[in-house]
C-alpha cells in the first residue's frame, strides 16, 4: 500500500478558487478574495484525511486560521463592501542618477541641489550617462536547511540572435508537487520558455515594449501548456505546478513576465524610488519589488487586513492563486522598464524574502564583491535565518562598458 508523503509546512499550495482574483492599481475585489479563501479551506479539508498525523494537524490549524479570515471578509461583504481600496502598493519607480559629492545620496536628473543635505550639484552637462553598458550575470540555488530536494530552477545567460543582437535572459522557477514532480515542473517550464524565446530570436527581435511583453506571454503560456499536459497525462505528476519569473534585458530595457510568488527586484545604490516617508527626511529606497505576489497574504496586505511584516511569517503565506500547471490557460503579468548604469536586477524564489527583508537584500547585493559572491551571500543569509525552503537567486547588473 502506498503511503502519501507528509506535507511540509512551507510547501507551495496552488488553488484557483474557480475564478480570477480581481486586482487593479487601486482596489481588490472582496468577493473574488473570499472565493480564494473558500478554495483554500477546501484544499486543507482534504488533507484532514491524510495518512500522516502532522499533516492532519497542520490542516486543522490552517482551517481555523482561514475561517477567521473568511469571517472577516464575509462581514465586510455583508456590509455592502465588494471592492476595497488598496492600502499598500509598490512604490513608483523613479530615477536618481545624480550622486551628491558631499553625502553620496542619489538625486533626480534635473535637480540642482541635493534632496538630503542641500549641497549644490554639478551641472547637467557634466553628468552625461555612458553611451554603452554591459551586463554581468550570476545565478545560484540551494535546497535550504530543511529540504532534501531542490525544486528551484535558476538560469542566467547571454544570447545572441542570428542578426547579431545580444540580450540577457534570467529565469527563476519554484516547483510544487510531491516526489520529483515539483522539480520536473520548474525544469520543464524554464526550458520551454527559453526554447520559445530562442524561436522568436531566430525570426526577429520584438521592436517595442508591447511586442516584447506579447512574446513573453506567449512563451509563458507555452510553458504552462507543457506543465499542465504532463500533470494531466501522467499520474506521477498529478497536481504539480511551478511559479515562473522571467526577465529579458536588451540594451537598456528590462522586460518581465511573472506568475506566482517568485519575485523580481530592481536595485541601485543611487536610489530607485521614494519611500513612504517625506522626501526630505531620508534618501530614496535602493531596492524596489517590481512584481506583485499572486498569494493570499499579499491580497490581505492590500486591503489592510495584514501588515507586510505579519505577511512574511503568516502560516498561510504559501497559498498562491496563480501558478503554471493548474489550468489550461494562465494569466501572465508583464511589464517593461528603462535601465541605467548601476542598475541591478534581482530575481528570487520565495525562499529568500521569507527570511531576508528587502533592505537587507539591498545591502547584500549592492556591494563591490563579484556577482557570484553576492548570490552566495543571499543564500547564506536565508539559511542563517532558518532556510525553511529552497532558495534561488539570479543577479544581473549594468555597468559602463570597460568598467566591469
C-alpha positions in Angstrom: 0.0 0.0 0.0 1.4 3.4 -1.0 1.5 6.0 1.7 1.2 9.7 0.9 4.2 11.8 1.6 3.8 14.2 4.6 3.0 17.8 3.7 5.8 20.1 4.8 4.7 23.4 6.5 6.2 25.6 3.7 5.2 23.5 0.7 3.6 25.7 -2.0 -0.2 25.3 -2.3 -1.8 26.4 -5.6 -5.6 27.0 -5.5 -7.6 28.8 -8.2 -10.9 29.5 -6.4 -12.7 28.9 -9.7 -12.3 32.5 -10.7 -9.8 35.2 -11.3 -8.8 37.3 -8.3 -9.6 40.8 -9.4 -6.9 43.3 -8.5 -6.2 46.6 -10.2 -3.9 49.5 -9.4 -6.1 50.9 -6.7 -8.6 48.2 -5.5 -9.2 44.5 -4.9 -12.5 42.5 -5.1 -13.5 41.1 -1.8 -15.8 38.6 -3.5 -13.1 37.0 -5.5 -10.8 37.0 -2.5 -13.5 35.3 -0.5 -13.7 32.6 -3.2 -9.9 32.1 -2.9 -10.2 31.6 0.9 -13.0 29.1 0.4 -11.0 27.1 -2.1 -8.0 27.2 0.2 -10.1 25.8 3.0 -11.5 23.0 0.7 -7.9 22.0 -0.1 -6.9 21.8 3.5 -10.1 19.9 4.4 -8.9 17.1 2.0 -5.7 17.0 4.0 -7.7 16.1 7.2 -7.8 12.5 5.7 -4.0 12.3 5.1 -2.2 9.3 6.4 0.4 11.5 8.2 -0.6 12.8 11.6 1.4 16.0 11.3 -0.2 16.9 8.0 -3.7 16.4 9.6 -2.6 18.7 12.5 -1.4 21.3 10.1 -4.6 21.0 8.1 -6.7 21.6 11.3 -4.7 24.7 12.2 -4.9 26.1 8.7 -8.7 25.7 8.5 -9.0 27.5 11.8 -6.8 30.4 10.5 -8.6 30.6 7.2 -12.0 30.5 8.9 -11.1 33.7 10.8 -10.1 35.4 7.6 -13.3 34.2 5.9 -15.4 35.5 8.7 -13.8 39.0 8.4 -14.3 39.0 4.6 -17.9 37.8 4.9 -18.7 40.6 7.4 -17.3 43.2 5.1 -19.3 41.8 2.2 -22.5 41.8 4.3 -21.9 45.5 5.0 -22.0 46.1 1.3 -18.3 46.4 0.6 -17.4 44.5 -2.5 -14.4 46.5 -3.7 -11.8 47.7 -1.2 -9.2 50.4 -1.9 -5.7 49.1 -1.7 -3.8 50.5 1.3 -0.3 49.3 0.4 1.2 49.1 -3.1 4.6 49.0 -4.5 6.3 52.4 -4.8 6.6 54.1 -8.2 10.0 53.6 -9.7 11.9 56.8 -10.1 15.5 57.5 -11.2 18.2 59.1 -9.0 21.2 59.1 -11.3 22.9 62.2 -9.7 25.3 61.4 -6.9 25.9 64.1 -4.3 29.6 64.7 -3.8 29.0 65.6 -0.1 26.7 62.9 1.2 26.5 60.4 -1.6 22.7 60.5 -1.9 21.0 59.9 -5.2 19.1 62.8 -6.8 16.9 63.2 -9.9 18.4 64.2 -13.2 17.1 67.7 -13.2 17.9 68.5 -9.5 20.2 71.5 -8.8 20.6 70.8 -5.0 20.8 67.6 -3.1 17.5 66.4 -1.7 19.2 65.2 1.5 22.0 67.6 2.5 21.2 70.6 0.3 24.6 70.8 -1.4 24.8 72.2 -4.9 25.0 69.5 -7.6 27.2 69.5 -10.7 25.6 71.0 -13.9 23.8 68.5 -16.1 26.2 68.9 -18.9 28.9 67.3 -16.8 26.7 64.3 -16.0 26.0 62.6 -19.3 25.3 58.9 -18.8 27.5 56.3 -20.5 26.6 55.6 -24.2 27.1 51.8 -23.8 26.6 49.3 -21.0 27.5 45.7 -20.4 25.6 43.2 -18.3 27.2 40.9 -15.7 25.2 37.9 -14.5 25.3 35.2 -11.8 22.8 32.6 -10.6 22.8 30.1 -7.8 20.3 27.9 -5.9 20.3 25.9 -2.7 18.0 23.3 -1.1 17.9 25.2 2.2 18.3 23.7 5.6 15.0 21.8 5.9 14.6 20.3 2.4 16.3 17.3 0.8 15.1 18.1 -2.7 15.7 21.3 -4.5 12.7 22.3 -6.7 14.0 25.7 -7.6 15.5 26.3 -11.1 17.6 29.3 -12.0 19.1 30.5 -15.3 21.2 33.4 -16.4 22.7 33.6 -19.8 23.6 35.9 -22.6 22.1 35.1 -26.0 23.0 36.3 -29.5 20.5 36.3 -32.3 21.2 35.5 -35.9 21.1 39.2 -36.6 23.8 39.9 -34.1 21.6 41.3 -31.3 22.6 40.4 -27.8 20.2 40.0 -24.9 20.3 38.6 -21.4 17.8 36.0 -20.2 17.1 35.5 -16.5 14.7 32.8 -15.1 13.5 31.7 -11.7 11.0 28.9 -11.3 9.9 27.4 -8.0 8.3 24.0 -8.4 5.4 22.5 -6.4 4.4 18.8 -6.0 5.4 15.6 -4.2 8.4 13.4 -5.1 10.1 14.7 -8.3 7.0 16.5 -9.6 7.9 20.0 -8.4 11.5 19.7 -9.8 10.1 18.4 -13.1 7.6 21.3 -13.3 10.1 24.0 -12.7 12.7 22.5 -15.1 10.1 22.0 -17.8 8.8 25.5 -17.5 12.2 27.1 -17.6 13.3 25.1 -20.5 10.2 25.7 -22.5 10.4 29.5 -22.0 14.0 29.5 -23.1 13.2 27.4 -26.2 10.2 29.6 -27.2 12.3 32.8 -26.9 15.0 31.3 -29.0 12.5 30.7 -31.7 11.5 34.3 -31.6 15.1 35.4 -31.8 15.7 33.4 -35.0 12.9 35.4 -36.7 13.1 39.0 -35.4 13.6 40.9 -32.2 10.4 42.4 -30.9 10.6 46.2 -31.8 8.6 47.6 -28.9 7.8 47.0 -25.2 4.3 45.9 -26.2 5.7 43.3 -28.6 8.2 42.0 -26.1 5.5 41.6 -23.5 3.4 39.7 -26.0 6.3 37.4 -26.8 6.9 36.7 -23.1 3.2 36.0 -22.5 3.3 33.5 -25.4 6.4 31.8 -24.1 5.0 31.5 -20.5 1.7 30.2 -21.9 3.6 27.5 -23.8 5.4 26.6 -20.6 2.1 26.4 -18.8 0.7 24.1 -21.5 3.6 21.8 -21.2 3.4 21.5 -17.4 -0.4 21.2 -17.5 -0.4 18.5 -20.1 2.2 16.4 -18.3 0.3 16.8 -15.0 -2.9 15.6 -16.7 -1.4 12.7 -18.6 0.9 11.1 -16.0 -0.3 10.2 -12.5 3.3 10.6 -11.1 3.0 14.3 -11.8 -0.6 14.9 -10.9 -1.1 18.3 -9.2 2.4 19.6 -10.0 2.9 23.2 -10.7 5.5 26.0 -10.6 6.0 29.7 -10.3 7.8 31.5 -13.1 9.5 34.8 -13.3 11.3 35.7 -16.5 13.4 38.8 -17.3 14.9 39.8 -20.6 17.5 42.6 -20.7 18.2 44.1 -24.1 20.0 47.4 -24.5 18.8 49.5 -21.6 15.3 48.0 -21.4 14.0 45.4 -19.0 11.0 43.2 -19.9 9.4 41.0 -17.3 6.8 38.2 -17.2 5.6 36.8 -13.9 3.3 34.1 -12.5 3.2 33.1 -8.8 5.2 34.5 -5.8 8.8 34.4 -7.1 10.0 38.0 -7.3 11.8 40.5 -9.4 13.5 43.5 -7.8 15.3 46.5 -9.2 18.2 47.8 -7.1 20.6 50.8 -7.4 22.8 52.3 -4.7 22.0 55.8 -6.0 18.3 55.1 -5.4 15.3 53.7 -7.2 12.1 55.1 -5.7 10.7 57.4 -3.0 9.9 55.7 0.3 6.7 56.4 2.2 8.5 59.0 4.4 8.7 62.6 3.3 11.3 63.1 0.6 13.5 65.4 2.6 13.8 63.1 5.6 15.9 60.3 4.0 17.4 59.2 0.7 15.4 57.2 -1.8 15.0 53.5 -1.5 17.8 51.4 -3.0 15.5 48.4 -3.8 12.0 48.1 -5.2 10.0 45.0 -5.8 8.7 45.1 -9.3 6.4 42.1 -9.3 3.2 41.6 -7.2 3.0 38.2 -5.4 0.0 36.2 -6.5 -0.7 35.0 -3.0 -3.5 35.1 -0.4 -1.4 37.1 2.1 -0.4 39.7 -0.5 -4.0 40.5 -1.1 -4.8 40.6 2.6 -2.0 43.2 2.9 -3.6 45.1 0.0 -6.8 45.5 1.9 -5.1 46.3 5.2 -6.0 43.0 7.0 -2.4 42.1 7.4 0.8 44.2 7.8 3.7 43.5 5.4 5.7 42.3 8.4 3.0 39.9 9.5 2.6 38.6 5.9 6.3 37.5 5.8 5.7 34.9 8.6 2.0 34.2 8.2 1.2 30.5 8.4 -0.8 30.7 5.1 1.8 32.7 3.1 2.4 29.6 0.9 -1.1 29.7 -0.6 -0.9 31.1 -4.2 -3.8 31.6 -6.6 -1.8 31.7 -9.8 0.8 29.1 -10.9 1.8 27.2 -14.0 0.2 23.8 -14.4 -3.1 24.2 -12.6 -5.2 25.2 -15.6 -5.0 25.0 -19.3 -4.8 28.8 -19.6 -2.9 31.1 -17.3 -2.9 34.9 -16.8 0.6 36.4 -17.1 1.7 39.7 -15.6 4.1 41.6 -17.9 5.9 44.9 -17.6 8.8 46.9 -19.1 11.2 49.4 -17.5 14.1 51.6 -18.5 17.5 50.6 -17.1 20.5 52.8 -16.5 24.1 52.5 -15.4 24.5 50.8 -12.0 21.1 49.1 -12.0 20.9 45.6 -10.6 18.1 43.2 -11.4 17.4 40.5 -8.7 15.1 37.5 -9.3 14.5 35.1 -6.5 12.2 32.4 -5.2 10.2 32.9 -2.1 12.8 31.1 0.0 14.9 34.3 0.1 12.4 37.1 1.1 10.6 35.0 3.7 13.9 35.2 5.7 15.7 38.3 4.4 13.9 41.7 4.4 14.2 44.0 1.4 16.6 46.5 3.0 18.9 43.6 3.9 18.7 42.3 0.4 19.9 45.7 -0.9 22.9 45.5 1.5 23.8 42.1 0.3 23.5 42.7 -3.5 24.8 46.3 -3.7 28.4 45.5 -2.7 31.7 45.6 -4.6 32.0 41.8 -4.5 31.7 39.7 -7.7 28.1 38.9 -8.5 28.6 35.2 -7.8 29.7 36.1 -4.3 26.7 38.3 -3.8 24.4 35.4 -4.8 26.0 33.1 -2.3 25.7 35.8 0.4 22.0 35.9 -0.2 21.7 32.1 0.2 23.9 32.2 3.3 21.7 34.9 4.9 18.5 32.9 4.2 20.0 29.7 5.6 21.3 31.6 8.7 17.7 32.7 9.4 16.3 29.1 9.1 16.5 28.1 5.5 13.0 26.7 5.6 12.6 26.5 1.8 14.6 26.1 -1.4 16.4 29.4 -2.3 17.0 30.6 -5.9 18.8 33.8 -6.7 19.7 35.4 -10.1 21.5 38.7 -10.5 22.2 40.9 -13.5 24.0 44.3 -13.2 24.5 47.0 -15.8 27.9 48.7 -15.8 29.6 51.2 -18.2 31.5 49.4 -21.0 35.0 48.7 -19.8 34.3 49.1 -16.1 33.3 45.5 -15.2 
